[in-house]
Amino acid sequence: MDHQEAKKRQEHLKALRREDRFVKISDREDRCDLNLDAWAALCKNQFLQTWKGVVLQTGVTELGIYPMLLNELKPKTTIELGTYSGGNALWLADHIEIFGIEGRV
């Protein structure tokens, strides 16, 4: 790792420790940079997502965010509500294993 990469990594780690990193939902601005047509396409296609042949019924935004959260927070317990066919619980369990987290769904 060269100096620039080390500096970027250090800045990233510092940003992760900021006290104001997590904001109360009531303090968040209610806005979206995607137009309604884009959201409609994303929502419509969430039923096309499968994992190991099982329907996930999980949106593409969650599929992008969950791995980052799992890797960073390393939860010991993950609770899945409204499992439908269980695809998302299976996906979460596999990702917990992929990241080497000693946890369960």
MOPAC internal coordinates of N, CA, C and O (Angstrom, degrees):
PM7 1SCF
backbone

  N    0.0000 0     0.00 0     0.00 0    0    0    0
  C    1.4439 1     0.00 0     0.00 0    1    0    0
  C    1.5274 1   108.10 1     0.00 0    2    1    0
  O    1.2310 1   120.48 1   -54.34 1    3    2    1
  N    1.3302 1   116.69 1   125.66 1    3    2    1
  C    1.4603 1   119.09 1   179.53 1    5    3    2
  C    1.5328 1   110.41 1   -84.01 1    6    5    3
  O    1.2310 1   121.07 1    -2.80 1    7    6    5
  N    1.3276 1   115.56 1   177.20 1    7    6    5
  C    1.4627 1   121.81 1  -175.66 1    9    7    6
  C    1.5232 1   111.96 1   -59.73 1   10    9    7
  O    1.2310 1   120.10 1   135.38 1   11   10    9
  N    1.3316 1   117.42 1   -44.62 1   11   10    9
  C    1.4711 1   120.67 1  -178.17 1   13   11   10
  C    1.5245 1   111.17 1   -63.21 1   14   13   11
  O    1.2310 1   120.15 1   137.39 1   15   14   13
  N    1.3293 1   117.32 1   -42.61 1   15   14   13
  C    1.4666 1   120.85 1   178.93 1   17   15   14
  C    1.5257 1   110.50 1   -64.54 1   18   17   15
  O    1.2310 1   120.62 1   138.47 1   19   18   17
  N    1.3241 1   116.42 1   -41.53 1   19   18   17
  C    1.4628 1   120.61 1   179.13 1   21   19   18
  C    1.5251 1   110.58 1   -63.95 1   22   21   19
  O    1.2310 1   120.63 1   139.43 1   23   22   21
  N    1.3215 1   116.40 1   -40.57 1   23   22   21
  C    1.4628 1   120.76 1   179.10 1   25   23   22
  C    1.5309 1   110.62 1   -64.64 1   26   25   23
  O    1.2310 1   120.35 1   135.53 1   27   26   25
  N    1.3409 1   116.94 1   -44.47 1   27   26   25
  C    1.4693 1   120.74 1   178.41 1   29   27   26
  C    1.5265 1   110.79 1   -61.57 1   30   29   27
  O    1.2310 1   120.75 1   137.55 1   31   30   29
  N    1.3195 1   116.18 1   -42.45 1   31   30   29
  C    1.4691 1   119.93 1   179.99 1   33   31   30
  C    1.5200 1   110.53 1   -63.84 1   34   33   31
  O    1.2310 1   120.32 1   138.20 1   35   34   33
  N    1.3117 1   116.99 1   -41.80 1   35   34   33
  C    1.4622 1   120.93 1   179.46 1   37   35   34
  C    1.5217 1   110.75 1   -63.59 1   38   37   35
  O    1.2310 1   119.91 1   138.33 1   39   38   37
  N    1.3321 1   117.78 1   -41.67 1   39   38   37
  C    1.4661 1   121.58 1   178.04 1   41   39   38
  C    1.5261 1   110.69 1   -63.99 1   42   41   39
  O    1.2310 1   120.66 1   139.95 1   43   42   41
  N    1.3270 1   116.34 1   -40.05 1   43   42   41
  C    1.4604 1   120.57 1   178.44 1   45   43   42
  C    1.5297 1   110.80 1   -63.14 1   46   45   43
  O    1.2310 1   120.37 1   134.08 1   47   46   45
  N    1.3304 1   116.89 1   -45.92 1   47   46   45
  C    1.4599 1   120.54 1   179.34 1   49   47   46
  C    1.5241 1   111.43 1   -63.79 1   50   49   47
  O    1.2310 1   120.60 1   143.26 1   51   50   49
  N    1.3169 1   116.46 1   -36.74 1   51   50   49
  C    1.4653 1   120.55 1   177.75 1   53   51   50
  C    1.5275 1   110.19 1   -64.88 1   54   53   51
  O    1.2310 1   120.25 1   138.04 1   55   54   53
  N    1.3305 1   117.12 1   -41.96 1   55   54   53
  C    1.4667 1   121.38 1   178.84 1   57   55   54
  C    1.5274 1   111.12 1   -63.15 1   58   57   55
  O    1.2310 1   120.15 1   145.33 1   59   58   57
  N    1.3267 1   117.31 1   -34.67 1   59   58   57
  C    1.4637 1   120.79 1   179.44 1   61   59   58
  C    1.5246 1   112.25 1   -67.18 1   62   61   59
  O    1.2310 1   120.18 1   156.20 1   63   62   61
  N    1.3315 1   117.26 1   -23.80 1   63   62   61
  C    1.4611 1   121.19 1  -177.68 1   65   63   62
  C    1.5277 1   113.56 1   -95.06 1   66   65   63
  O    1.2310 1   120.00 1  -179.38 1   67   66   65
  N    1.3295 1   117.61 1     0.62 1   67   66   65
  C    1.4658 1   119.70 1  -179.30 1   69   67   66
  C    1.5292 1   110.86 1   -59.62 1   70   69   67
  O    1.2310 1   120.85 1   -39.18 1   71   70   69
  N    1.3268 1   115.99 1   140.82 1   71   70   69
  C    1.4630 1   120.52 1   179.72 1   73   71   70
  C    1.5226 1   112.10 1   -65.53 1   74   73   71
  O    1.2310 1   120.02 1   148.79 1   75   74   73
  N    1.3232 1   117.57 1   -31.21 1   75   74   73
  C    1.4694 1   120.49 1  -177.00 1   77   75   74
  C    1.5293 1   112.44 1   -92.77 1   78   77   75
  O    1.2310 1   120.43 1  -163.79 1   79   78   77
  N    1.3311 1   116.78 1    16.21 1   79   78   77
  C    1.4664 1   119.96 1  -176.95 1   81   79   78
  C    1.5180 1   111.94 1   -62.77 1   82   81   79
  O    1.2310 1   120.11 1   134.88 1   83   82   81
  N    1.3157 1   117.40 1   -45.12 1   83   82   81
  C    1.4558 1   121.39 1   179.01 1   85   83   82
  C    1.5244 1   108.68 1   -99.04 1   86   85   83
  O    1.2310 1   121.29 1   -52.40 1   87   86   85
  N    1.3067 1   115.14 1   127.60 1   87   86   85
  C    1.4621 1   121.91 1  -176.14 1   89   87   86
  C    1.5196 1   108.83 1  -111.74 1   90   89   87
  O    1.2310 1   120.44 1   -41.39 1   91   90   89
  N    1.3401 1   116.76 1   138.61 1   91   90   89
  C    1.4584 1   120.20 1   175.79 1   93   91   90
  C    1.5219 1   108.89 1   -57.00 1   94   93   91
  O    1.2310 1   120.79 1   -37.06 1   95   94   93
  N    1.3096 1   116.09 1   142.94 1   95   94   93
  C    1.4618 1   119.74 1  -179.34 1   97   95   94
  C    1.5244 1   110.84 1   -60.60 1   98   97   95
  O    1.2310 1   120.13 1   147.47 1   99   98   97
  N    1.3344 1   117.36 1   -32.53 1   99   98   97
  C    1.4676 1   121.01 1   179.84 1  101   99   98
  C    1.5285 1   112.03 1   -69.61 1  102  101   99
  O    1.2310 1   119.93 1   160.41 1  103  102  101
  N    1.3279 1   117.74 1   -19.59 1  103  102  101
  C    1.4646 1   121.76 1   179.79 1  105  103  102
  C    1.5242 1   113.18 1   -94.93 1  106  105  103
  O    1.2310 1   120.28 1   177.21 1  107  106  105
  N    1.3247 1   117.06 1    -2.79 1  107  106  105
  C    1.4610 1   120.34 1  -176.98 1  109  107  106
  C    1.5204 1   111.63 1   -82.11 1  110  109  107
  O    1.2310 1   121.53 1   -31.57 1  111  110  109
  N    1.3106 1   114.68 1   148.43 1  111  110  109
  C    1.4610 1   121.20 1   175.73 1  113  111  110
  C    1.5266 1   108.26 1   -77.08 1  114  113  111
  O    1.2310 1   120.69 1   -47.11 1  115  114  113
  N    1.3278 1   116.28 1   132.89 1  115  114  113
  C    1.4638 1   121.79 1  -179.58 1  117  115  114
  C    1.5216 1   108.95 1   -89.76 1  118  117  115
  O    1.2310 1   120.90 1   -87.24 1  119  118  117
  N    1.3248 1   115.88 1    92.76 1  119  118  117
  C    1.4599 1   120.57 1  -179.34 1  121  119  118
  C    1.5195 1   109.55 1  -153.38 1  122  121  119
  O    1.2310 1   121.37 1   -14.31 1  123  122  121
  N    1.3219 1   114.99 1   165.69 1  123  122  121
  C    1.4569 1   120.69 1   177.83 1  125  123  122
  C    1.5203 1   108.57 1  -147.61 1  126  125  123
  O    1.2310 1   120.51 1   -41.60 1  127  126  125
  N    1.3175 1   116.63 1   138.40 1  127  126  125
  C    1.4602 1   120.97 1   179.03 1  129  127  126
  C    1.5226 1   112.47 1   -86.24 1  130  129  127
  O    1.2310 1   120.04 1   170.63 1  131  130  129
  N    1.3302 1   117.53 1    -9.37 1  131  130  129
  C    1.4623 1   121.12 1   177.06 1  133  131  130
  C    1.5229 1   109.58 1   -92.67 1  134  133  131
  O    1.2310 1   120.86 1   -40.37 1  135  134  133
  N    1.3400 1   115.95 1   139.63 1  135  134  133
  C    1.4608 1   118.05 1   177.36 1  137  135  134
  C    1.5280 1   109.56 1   -78.37 1  138  137  135
  O    1.2310 1   120.66 1   -10.29 1  139  138  137
  N    1.3309 1   116.35 1   169.71 1  139  138  137
  C    1.4636 1   121.12 1  -175.33 1  141  139  138
  C    1.5235 1   112.99 1   -61.91 1  142  141  139
  O    1.2310 1   119.95 1   144.34 1  143  142  141
  N    1.3305 1   117.70 1   -35.66 1  143  142  141
  C    1.4678 1   120.25 1   178.88 1  145  143  142
  C    1.5295 1   111.28 1   -63.39 1  146  145  143
  O    1.2310 1   120.76 1   139.31 1  147  146  145
  N    1.3295 1   116.15 1   -40.69 1  147  146  145
  C    1.4674 1   119.84 1   178.83 1  149  147  146
  C    1.5250 1   110.31 1   -65.41 1  150  149  147
  O    1.2310 1   120.39 1   136.65 1  151  150  149
  N    1.3341 1   116.87 1   -43.35 1  151  150  149
  C    1.4627 1   120.16 1   178.81 1  153  151  150
  C    1.5177 1   111.26 1   -63.81 1  154  153  151
  O    1.2310 1   120.59 1   140.39 1  155  154  153
  N    1.3376 1   116.48 1   -39.61 1  155  154  153
  C    1.4682 1   120.15 1   179.65 1  157  155  154
  C    1.5238 1   110.40 1   -60.57 1  158  157  155
  O    1.2310 1   120.35 1   136.84 1  159  158  157
  N    1.3245 1   116.93 1   -43.16 1  159  158  157
  C    1.4691 1   120.63 1   179.42 1  161  159  158
  C    1.5294 1   110.89 1   -64.90 1  162  161  159
  O    1.2310 1   120.17 1   138.32 1  163  162  161
  N    1.3261 1   117.28 1   -41.68 1  163  162  161
  C    1.4651 1   120.75 1   179.16 1  165  163  162
  C    1.5283 1   111.48 1   -64.20 1  166  165  163
  O    1.2310 1   121.00 1   136.47 1  167  166  165
  N    1.3268 1   115.69 1   -43.53 1  167  166  165
  C    1.4676 1   119.71 1  -178.93 1  169  167  166
  C    1.5254 1   111.59 1   -68.52 1  170  169  167
  O    1.2310 1   120.64 1   140.71 1  171  170  169
  N    1.3197 1   116.38 1   -39.29 1  171  170  169
  C    1.4625 1   120.48 1  -178.90 1  173  171  170
  C    1.5255 1   110.74 1   -64.83 1  174  173  171
  O    1.2310 1   120.25 1   143.51 1  175  174  173
  N    1.2982 1   117.14 1   -36.49 1  175  174  173
  C    1.4614 1   121.29 1  -174.76 1  177  175  174
  C    1.5244 1   114.31 1   -85.84 1  178  177  175
  O    1.2310 1   119.73 1   176.41 1  179  178  177
  N    1.3306 1   118.12 1    -3.59 1  179  178  177
  C    1.4627 1   118.63 1  -179.53 1  181  179  178
  C    1.5256 1   111.47 1   -64.62 1  182  181  179
  O    1.2310 1   119.96 1   157.33 1  183  182  181
  N    1.3217 1   117.68 1   -22.67 1  183  182  181
  C    1.4608 1   120.54 1  -179.72 1  185  183  182
  C    1.5256 1   112.02 1   -80.72 1  186  185  183
  O    1.2310 1   120.39 1   174.77 1  187  186  185
  N    1.3317 1   116.85 1    -5.23 1  187  186  185
  C    1.4581 1   120.93 1   178.86 1  189  187  186
  C    1.5241 1   111.98 1   -91.26 1  190  189  187
  O    1.2310 1   120.24 1   168.88 1  191  190  189
  N    1.3260 1   117.14 1   -11.12 1  191  190  189
  C    1.4638 1   121.48 1  -177.01 1  193  191  190
  C    1.5299 1   110.15 1   -77.23 1  194  193  191
  O    1.2310 1   120.51 1   -49.25 1  195  194  193
  N    1.3261 1   116.64 1   130.75 1  195  194  193
  C    1.4627 1   120.94 1   175.77 1  197  195  194
  C    1.5272 1   109.60 1  -131.37 1  198  197  195
  O    1.2310 1   121.09 1   -21.47 1  199  198  197
  N    1.3226 1   115.52 1   158.53 1  199  198  197
  C    1.4603 1   122.63 1   174.79 1  201  199  198
  C    1.5170 1   107.00 1  -136.28 1  202  201  199
  O    1.2310 1   120.88 1   -60.66 1  203  202  201
  N    1.3230 1   115.93 1   119.34 1  203  202  201
  C    1.4604 1   121.89 1  -177.72 1  205  203  202
  C    1.5281 1   111.28 1    54.17 1  206  205  203
  O    1.2310 1   121.10 1  -143.99 1  207  206  205
  N    1.3373 1   115.51 1    36.01 1  207  206  205
  C    1.4561 1   121.07 1   177.07 1  209  207  206
  C    1.5167 1   115.15 1    82.94 1  210  209  207
  O    1.2310 1   119.85 1  -177.25 1  211  210  209
  N    1.3289 1   117.88 1     2.75 1  211  210  209
  C    1.4627 1   122.15 1  -179.32 1  213  211  210
  C    1.5281 1   108.48 1  -108.51 1  214  213  211
  O    1.2310 1   120.56 1   -44.88 1  215  214  213
  N    1.3377 1   116.53 1   135.12 1  215  214  213
  C    1.4633 1   120.76 1   179.76 1  217  215  214
  C    1.5253 1   109.49 1   -63.39 1  218  217  215
  O    1.2310 1   120.90 1   -49.19 1  219  218  217
  N    1.3317 1   115.89 1   130.81 1  219  218  217
  C    1.4631 1   121.15 1   179.79 1  221  219  218
  C    1.5204 1   111.91 1   -83.99 1  222  221  219
  O    1.2310 1   120.56 1   138.99 1  223  222  221
  N    1.3006 1   116.54 1   -41.01 1  223  222  221
  C    1.4629 1   123.39 1  -171.61 1  225  223  222
  C    1.5351 1   109.30 1    52.94 1  226  225  223
  O    1.2310 1   121.80 1  -134.83 1  227  226  225
  N    1.3056 1   114.15 1    45.17 1  227  226  225
  C    1.4561 1   122.91 1   178.63 1  229  227  226
  C    1.5201 1   107.90 1  -126.66 1  230  229  227
  O    1.2310 1   120.63 1   -44.90 1  231  230  229
  N    1.3204 1   116.41 1   135.10 1  231  230  229
  C    1.4535 1   120.53 1  -178.84 1  233  231  230
  C    1.5180 1   112.96 1   -72.40 1  234  233  231
  O    1.2310 1   121.43 1   -19.56 1  235  234  233
  N    1.3218 1   114.86 1   160.44 1  235  234  233
  C    1.4655 1   119.42 1  -178.50 1  237  235  234
  C    1.5237 1   111.96 1   -66.13 1  238  237  235
  O    1.2310 1   120.02 1   151.32 1  239  238  237
  N    1.3236 1   117.58 1   -28.68 1  239  238  237
  C    1.4659 1   118.76 1   178.12 1  241  239  238
  C    1.5283 1   110.67 1   -66.65 1  242  241  239
  O    1.2310 1   120.52 1   139.23 1  243  242  241
  N    1.3359 1   116.61 1   -40.77 1  243  242  241
  C    1.4604 1   119.98 1   177.86 1  245  243  242
  C    1.5228 1   111.20 1   -66.54 1  246  245  243
  O    1.2310 1   120.62 1   142.48 1  247  246  245
  N    1.3300 1   116.42 1   -37.52 1  247  246  245
  C    1.4644 1   119.68 1   179.11 1  249  247  246
  C    1.5272 1   111.46 1   -63.83 1  250  249  247
  O    1.2310 1   120.36 1   155.26 1  251  250  249
  N    1.3167 1   116.93 1   -24.74 1  251  250  249
  C    1.4623 1   120.92 1   176.59 1  253  251  250
  C    1.5194 1   112.83 1   -85.59 1  254  253  251
  O    1.2310 1   120.64 1   144.57 1  255  254  253
  N    1.3293 1   116.39 1   -35.43 1  255  254  253
  C    1.4630 1   121.07 1  -174.75 1  257  255  254
  C    1.5282 1   112.47 1   -83.34 1  258  257  255
  O    1.2310 1   120.06 1   138.60 1  259  258  257
  N    1.3234 1   117.50 1   -41.40 1  259  258  257
  C    1.4666 1   120.68 1  -175.40 1  261  259  258
  C    1.5281 1   113.85 1   -55.71 1  262  261  259
  O    1.2310 1   118.83 1   134.42 1  263  262  261
  N    1.3407 1   119.83 1   -45.58 1  263  262  261
  C    1.4700 1   117.76 1   179.29 1  265  263  262
  C    1.5264 1   112.81 1   -59.64 1  266  265  263
  O    1.2310 1   120.49 1   141.84 1  267  266  265
  N    1.3349 1   116.67 1   -38.16 1  267  266  265
  C    1.4692 1   119.20 1   178.51 1  269  267  266
  C    1.5251 1   110.44 1   -64.11 1  270  269  267
  O    1.2310 1   120.37 1   136.04 1  271  270  269
  N    1.3412 1   116.91 1   -43.96 1  271  270  269
  C    1.4614 1   120.41 1   179.60 1  273  271  270
  C    1.5270 1   111.63 1   -65.04 1  274  273  271
  O    1.2310 1   120.75 1   134.79 1  275  274  273
  N    1.3275 1   116.17 1   -45.21 1  275  274  273
  C    1.4656 1   119.38 1   179.68 1  277  275  274
  C    1.5222 1   111.39 1   -60.06 1  278  277  275
  O    1.2310 1   120.42 1   134.07 1  279  278  277
  N    1.3147 1   116.81 1   -45.93 1  279  278  277
  C    1.4624 1   120.93 1  -178.07 1  281  279  278
  C    1.5220 1   111.86 1   -65.65 1  282  281  279
  O    1.2310 1   120.71 1   142.71 1  283  282  281
  N    1.3186 1   116.24 1   -37.29 1  283  282  281
  C    1.4638 1   119.32 1  -177.83 1  285  283  282
  C    1.5276 1   112.52 1   -79.75 1  286  285  283
  O    1.2310 1   120.21 1   134.17 1  287  286  285
  N    1.3302 1   117.20 1   -45.83 1  287  286  285
  C    1.4631 1   120.91 1  -173.87 1  289  287  286
  C    1.5262 1   113.58 1   -85.63 1  290  289  287
  O    1.2310 1   120.35 1   155.08 1  291  290  289
  N    1.3255 1   116.93 1   -24.92 1  291  290  289
  C    1.4625 1   122.99 1   179.26 1  293  291  290
  C    1.5367 1   111.94 1    46.62 1  294  293  291
  O    1.2310 1   120.67 1  -118.33 1  295  294  293
  N    1.3395 1   116.33 1    61.67 1  295  294  293
  C    1.4664 1   119.43 1  -176.12 1  297  295  294
  C    1.5272 1   112.67 1   -69.37 1  298  297  295
  O    1.2310 1   120.93 1   -37.79 1  299  298  297
  N    1.3168 1   115.83 1   142.21 1  299  298  297
  C    1.4651 1   120.60 1   176.18 1  301  299  298
  C    1.5270 1   110.20 1   -79.23 1  302  301  299
  O    1.2310 1   120.60 1   149.65 1  303  302  301
  N    1.3395 1   116.45 1   -30.35 1  303  302  301
  C    1.4602 1   121.72 1   178.82 1  305  303  302
  C    1.5162 1   108.91 1  -134.06 1  306  305  303
  O    1.2310 1   120.71 1   -48.14 1  307  306  305
  N    1.3214 1   116.25 1   131.86 1  307  306  305
  C    1.4600 1   122.50 1   174.93 1  309  307  306
  C    1.5177 1   106.90 1  -121.87 1  310  309  307
  O    1.2310 1   120.52 1   -53.77 1  311  310  309
  N    1.3297 1   116.60 1   126.23 1  311  310  309
  C    1.4602 1   121.32 1  -178.95 1  313  311  310
  C    1.5161 1   108.80 1  -105.34 1  314  313  311
  O    1.2310 1   120.76 1   -56.12 1  315  314  313
  N    1.3079 1   116.16 1   123.88 1  315  314  313
  C    1.4623 1   122.82 1   178.62 1  317  315  314
  C    1.5223 1   107.56 1  -105.46 1  318  317  315
  O    1.2310 1   120.55 1   -59.96 1  319  318  317
  N    1.3246 1   116.55 1   120.04 1  319  318  317
  C    1.4653 1   121.75 1   178.85 1  321  319  318
  C    1.5206 1   109.47 1  -105.10 1  322  321  319
  O    1.2310 1   120.27 1   -37.66 1  323  322  321
  N    1.3149 1   117.10 1   142.34 1  323  322  321
  C    1.4579 1   120.74 1   178.34 1  325  323  322
  C    1.5074 1   111.22 1    66.09 1  326  325  323
  O    1.2310 1   119.54 1  -117.91 1  327  326  325
  N    1.3137 1   118.48 1    62.09 1  327  326  325
  C    1.4549 1   122.32 1  -168.60 1  329  327  326
  C    1.5163 1   115.54 1   -76.01 1  330  329  327
  O    1.2310 1   118.70 1   167.53 1  331  330  329
  N    1.3309 1   120.08 1   -12.47 1  331  330  329
  C    1.4644 1   123.56 1  -178.97 1  333  331  330
  C    1.5231 1   109.21 1    55.72 1  334  333  331
  O    1.2310 1   119.32 1    78.26 1  335  334  333
  N    1.3141 1   118.91 1  -101.74 1  335  334  333
  C    1.4693 1   120.75 1  -179.52 1  337  335  334
  C    1.5295 1   112.18 1  -104.58 1  338  337  335
  O    1.2310 1   120.18 1  -177.16 1  339  338  337
  N    1.3157 1   117.27 1     2.84 1  339  338  337
  C    1.4587 1   121.25 1   177.78 1  341  339  338
  C    1.5170 1   115.16 1    88.09 1  342  341  339
  O    1.2310 1   120.14 1  -177.51 1  343  342  341
  N    1.3292 1   117.34 1     2.49 1  343  342  341
  C    1.4588 1   120.61 1  -177.60 1  345  343  342
  C    1.5134 1   113.52 1   -61.53 1  346  345  343
  O    1.2310 1   120.48 1   137.79 1  347  346  345
  N    1.3327 1   116.70 1   -42.21 1  347  346  345
  C    1.4616 1   119.07 1  -178.31 1  349  347  346
  C    1.5255 1   111.06 1   -69.40 1  350  349  347
  O    1.2310 1   119.95 1   142.66 1  351  350  349
  N    1.3303 1   117.70 1   -37.34 1  351  350  349
  C    1.4663 1   120.33 1   176.76 1  353  351  350
  C    1.5304 1   110.16 1   -62.70 1  354  353  351
  O    1.2310 1   120.42 1   138.73 1  355  354  353
  N    1.3202 1   116.79 1   -41.27 1  355  354  353
  C    1.4653 1   121.62 1   176.88 1  357  355  354
  C    1.5238 1   110.46 1   -62.91 1  358  357  355
  O    1.2310 1   120.47 1   136.13 1  359  358  357
  N    1.3376 1   116.70 1   -43.87 1  359  358  357
  C    1.4620 1   122.86 1   179.26 1  361  359  358
  C    1.5311 1   110.00 1   -61.55 1  362  361  359
  O    1.2310 1   120.64 1   134.53 1  363  362  361
  N    1.3444 1   116.39 1   -45.47 1  363  362  361
  C    1.4633 1   120.26 1   179.16 1  365  363  362
  C    1.5271 1   111.19 1   -62.56 1  366  365  363
  O    1.2310 1   120.43 1   134.64 1  367  366  365
  N    1.3291 1   116.77 1   -45.36 1  367  366  365
  C    1.4671 1   120.53 1   179.90 1  369  367  366
  C    1.5286 1   111.17 1   -60.84 1  370  369  367
  O    1.2310 1   120.54 1   138.13 1  371  370  369
  N    1.3282 1   116.56 1   -41.87 1  371  370  369
  C    1.4664 1   119.67 1   178.71 1  373  371  370
  C    1.5234 1   111.49 1   -64.82 1  374  373  371
  O    1.2310 1   120.25 1   140.77 1  375  374  373
  N    1.3266 1   117.14 1   -39.23 1  375  374  373
  C    1.4672 1   119.55 1  -179.86 1  377  375  374
  C    1.5270 1   111.89 1   -71.51 1  378  377  375
  O    1.2310 1   120.26 1   145.95 1  379  378  377
  N    1.3140 1   117.11 1   -34.05 1  379  378  377
  C    1.4639 1   119.70 1   174.55 1  381  379  378
  C    1.5267 1   109.37 1   -61.23 1  382  381  379
  O    1.2310 1   120.99 1   139.16 1  383  382  381
  N    1.3268 1   115.70 1   -40.84 1  383  382  381
  C    1.4672 1   120.09 1   177.50 1  385  383  382
  C    1.5310 1   111.09 1   -67.94 1  386  385  383
  O    1.2310 1   120.15 1   136.89 1  387  386  385
  N    1.3356 1   117.32 1   -43.11 1  387  386  385
  C    1.4706 1   121.60 1   179.66 1  389  387  386
  C    1.5282 1   110.82 1   -57.31 1  390  389  387
  O    1.2310 1   120.47 1   138.80 1  391  390  389
  N    1.3404 1   116.71 1   -41.20 1  391  390  389
  C    1.4633 1   120.92 1  -178.07 1  393  391  390
  C    1.5315 1   112.55 1   -83.14 1  394  393  391
  O    1.2310 1   120.37 1  -179.67 1  395  394  393
  N    1.3269 1   116.90 1     0.33 1  395  394  393
  C    1.4613 1   120.09 1   178.03 1  397  395  394
  C    1.5162 1   113.35 1    69.61 1  398  397  395
  O    1.2310 1   120.55 1  -150.48 1  399  398  397
  N    1.3208 1   116.56 1    29.52 1  399  398  397
  C    1.4610 1   121.64 1  -179.15 1  401  399  398
  C    1.5252 1   108.60 1   -88.10 1  402  401  399
  O    1.2310 1   120.45 1   -47.99 1  403  402  401
  N    1.3176 1   116.74 1   132.01 1  403  402  401
  C    1.4607 1   120.14 1   174.91 1  405  403  402
  C    1.5173 1   107.58 1   -85.59 1  406  405  403
  O    1.2310 1   121.25 1   -94.04 1  407  406  405
  N    1.3235 1   115.22 1    85.96 1  407  406  405
  C    1.4525 1   120.54 1  -177.58 1  409  407  406
  C    1.5083 1   110.52 1  -148.91 1  410  409  407
  O    1.2310 1   121.27 1     1.03 1  411  410  409
  N    1.3219 1   115.17 1  -178.97 1  411  410  409
  C    1.4606 1   119.67 1   179.20 1  413  411  410
  C    1.5191 1   109.84 1  -146.50 1  414  413  411
  O    1.2310 1   121.92 1   -19.99 1  415  414  413
  N    1.3302 1   113.94 1   160.01 1  415  414  413
  C    1.4664 1   121.06 1   178.45 1  417  415  414
  C    1.5071 1   107.18 1  -108.32 1  418  417  415
  O    1.2310 1   120.10 1   180.00 1  419  418  417

